[in-house]
């Protein structure tokens, strides 16, 4: 069964002024959509066509012969996860279980935010910054290109897309401003709490 482009979990203008409807028209409507289209073409008629997105990501990682499939499948997964990592009226310090876990594992929200900003800002070129759960402990990680924590046995809780197309229309070359805005105004801590509870 072919994959479909999932709808955004909010209206395309719901994150303004922090992320514009124009950005979504390109990022969701063109980039994300292209990954879905490419993935469907690449797996059509193969044994992967009946697999879930997560199964495809894990099965093709590190296989040079399937690099195209991995890149498109992981980018479909990453983008869907990214949209769900944000919400209107989001951002700021978390509450609930994720807040307690951040305090326990990082020493406080400020220390987490600093680690996350550093990871996102220092990911050279294209990639992603993540808050993950690994062996019961929260960690901040970064991955290049399409790579994600699923292939490293980690449970992703939040992500930020630092590919240039994620922020260039709204922030031009100011990636650090985009990162700060994500943490201060966009992060969906409810989603992170739900993911932590399910882990």
N, C-alpha and C positions, 0 to 999 in steps of 0.2 A: 504494500500500500504506500502510495507516494506521500511524502511529507508536505505539509502546508505551512505557509507563513502564519505564525500565531498573531492574533490581534494584540495591540498594545493593551496593557492593563488599565489604561486611562486615556483620556482624549489627548490628541497630539499637541494641544496647546496647554495642557494641564500643568506642565512644569515651568511655564514662563514665569518670570523673566530669566530663570536660571538655565533653561534649555528650551530653545525655540521650536515652534511648530515646523519651521523650515529645516532645522536640523533633523527632526524626525522624518520629514518627507524624504530626505536623502538617506539617512542612516537606517531607518526601518523600511521605508518604502522601496529603496534601491539596493543598498548594501546587504541588509539581512535577507531581502527577497531573492537577491542573486545567489546567495549561498544556498538557499533552499532549492532553487531551480537547478543549480549546478550539481548539488548532491543527488537529486532525483535522477538526473541524466547519468551520473557516474555509477549508481548502484542498480540501475534498471537491468533486470535479467540476471543479476548476480545473487549469490547466497546471502548477501547483506540486505537485500531488498525487504526481507521479512523481519529484520532486526529492529530493536528500538534504537533511538538516537544514542543513548548512553552505551549500548552494546557496540554500536558501530565505532564510536569514539575510542573505546578501549581496545577493540579488535584490530584497529588499523594504526594505532600509535606506534611510531618507531619502524614501520614497514615502508621502506623507500618506494616500493611498487604501489603502495596505496596512499601516498602522501596527499594526493589531490582529494581523495575521499575523506581522509582525516581532517584536512584543513577546512573543507566545507562543512562537514558534520560538526566539528568542534565549534566552528563559528556560528552555526545555527543554534547550538546549545548555549554557547556563551552569551549571545545577544539576547536570547529569551530570558536567561538568568539575570542579565544586566537590567533589562526593563523592569523585572520584578524586584530588583534590588533598590528601586527608587519609588517614591510616591509623592503626590502633592502634599505640601506641608511637612515633609520629612526633615531629616537631618537633626543635628544637635546631639547631645549626650543621650545614650540609650536608657531604657528602663527595663525592669524584669530580669529574667534569668541571664540574658546576654550581657546586661550591665554588671551583674555579679561576677560572671565568668571573665569579663574584660578586666575588672578590678583584680580578680585573683591571678590571672595569667599575665597581665601587662603591668600591674601596679596602679592602674587608673585609666580613665578615658583619655586624658591628655597624652599619656605615654603611647596608648594605642594609636591615637590620631597622628602622632609624630612618626611612628613606625609606618603607618599606612601612607602618609604623604611622601615619605622617603622612598618607599617601594614604588609608588606610582610615578614619582618624578624621575627616578633613576632607571626605570625600564627603558633601555636604549631602543629607539625606533618604536615599532608597533608591539602591542602586547596588552597585558591585563594586570591589575593589582587585586589581590584577594584577601579576605578574612576566611581562614579555614579552621577546621577542627581536625587534629591529627593525634591519634592515640590519647584522646581525652583532653588535649590541650589546645587552646586557641593559638594560632600563628598568623602572621602577615606574610604573604608570599607574592611573588610576581612571576609571570610567565611570558615568554616571547610569542609573538604571532598568534596562532590559534590554540596553543597548548593550554591545558587547564588542569586543575587539581585532581579531577577524576582519574587521570592516568598515573597519579602518584599515590593513590590510595587515601587521599585526603577528602574530607567532606566540606565542600564550599558553602559558606554562609552569606557572603556578600562579594560583589565584584565591581570594579570600575574599569571601563574600557578606555585605554589610553592610546588607541590608534588615533592618528591625527584627524581622521574623518569624524571622530566622536565629538570633537570640540572646536574644529577650526572655524566654522561659520560663526560661532558665538564668541569664541575667545582668541581666535587667530593663533599665535604661537605661544600664548600664555597658559601652558599646561598647569603650572602651579595654582593659578587662579581657578581653573576648572576643578582641580582636585579639592581645593578648599571649599568651593561652592557645593560640591557633591557631599562633603562631610557636614557642612553647616546647614544645608537646605534641602537635600534630596534623599539621603539614605533612608531606606525603609527598614527600620529596626523591628517592626512587627514581623516582616518576612524573615529576618535573621533569627528572631526568637522562635518562630515556627520551625525553621530549618534546624535549629539547635535542638528543639524538643523532639524532632523526628530522627535525629542522628543516632 
